[in-house]
Each structure stands twice: as structure tokens, then as C-alpha cells.
Amino acid sequence: MVVIRHAIKADAARIANLHALSWQQHYREAFSSHFLDVEVFDERLKVWQKRLHNKNDRQHVLVAEENGSLLGFICSYFDEHPIYGTYLDNLHVSVQAKGRGIGTQLMAKLAEELISRKSNLGFYLWVLTTNTPAILFYEGLGGKALDTVEANDIGDSTFFKTRYVWNNMSDFLGLVALRI
């Protein structure tokens, strides 16, 4: 049975490992092989140790696991943008768990949290333009592409990313209910 819970400090290494593996699998066209093969594990571990050891009220990190195995995680920041609302910074699902609705369930938990907080804003994320599977996933969940920008805020190369937005959480959850 899949359990979704709030991440704790002890999850940092497992989350970092899944995050690094996901980048290795999906970002080959965006980042250098050296970064992905040599640096990414240590870099992600530092990020996740910092995030989980210095949590703030705006940060929301959930993990999905089954029988002690990490299947996926989501990290978001409430009220990050005055127009688009909450920033969904990371959503990654292990290769073994893809196609089981884990990503959809994690995004639904975020939407439910926004409703419980009585937020009148939705959420948004940035996806690398080279990550076609993620783009198809987000568009299948009703995400609307707004703008594409050149960036170099992660990794070691310049790349393009597109902002996807979801404005209405009730509509989002209605669509998700059809998929889960």
C-alpha cells in the first residue's frame, strides 16, 4: 500500500538519491555528462540536507513510499508568486513506480493542502523543454504552458524551461479524480 507522508530529516539521502537518478534519466540533453555522472549526487544531497534540516513554514515536502521504498516526492513553496501562487519546485517518481499514479497523487495532495489553507491562488512549476515525458504528464493534468525562458539556475549549462500553471484547485482535483 502506498503511503504519502511529510518528509523528515532522515529522508534527505533517499530523496537526494531519487532526485539525482531522475535528473540522470531525464536531463541528459540539458546538463553535461560530467555534472550528471560525477557531481549530481553530492549536489542534490547538500540541497536536501539543507531543505530538511532548515524547514520553513512555506516549504511543503511529501514522500510517497511503499514497504519502506521511496516511490516519489514533491517539494513546493506556498505563496511564492503573487499571481501564480505556490511554486511546485520538485516532483520526481522512481522509474519502478512510473505509471502507478504516484505523481498525480502527490500533486493532488498539494492541491488539497492549498484548499485547506484557503488559498485563492493555484500552483505553478517550471519544466525543462527537453523533458517531453514530464510535459505530456503536466498537460494531461490540465497544466497550461505560459512562458518559456532561458535559464541556468540549476546544473552546469544553460537550458530552456516552460512555466506551467494550474489556477483552480477544485477543477484540478476533479480532473485528477478521473485519473486515479
Secondary structure as UniProt FT lines:
FT   STRAND          3..6
FT   HELIX           9..11
FT   HELIX           12..26
FT   TURN            28..30
FT   HELIX           33..34
FT   HELIX           35..39
FT   HELIX           40..53
FT   TURN            57..58
FT   STRAND          59..66
FT   TURN            67..68
FT   STRAND          69..81
FT   TURN            82..84
FT   STRAND          85..93
FT   HELIX           95..97
FT   TURN            98..99
FT   HELIX           102..116
FT   TURN            117..118
FT   STRAND          123..128
FT   TURN            129..130
FT   HELIX           132..140
FT   TURN            141..142
FT   STRAND          144..151
FT   TURN            155..156
FT   STRAND          159..166
FT   HELIX           169..179
//
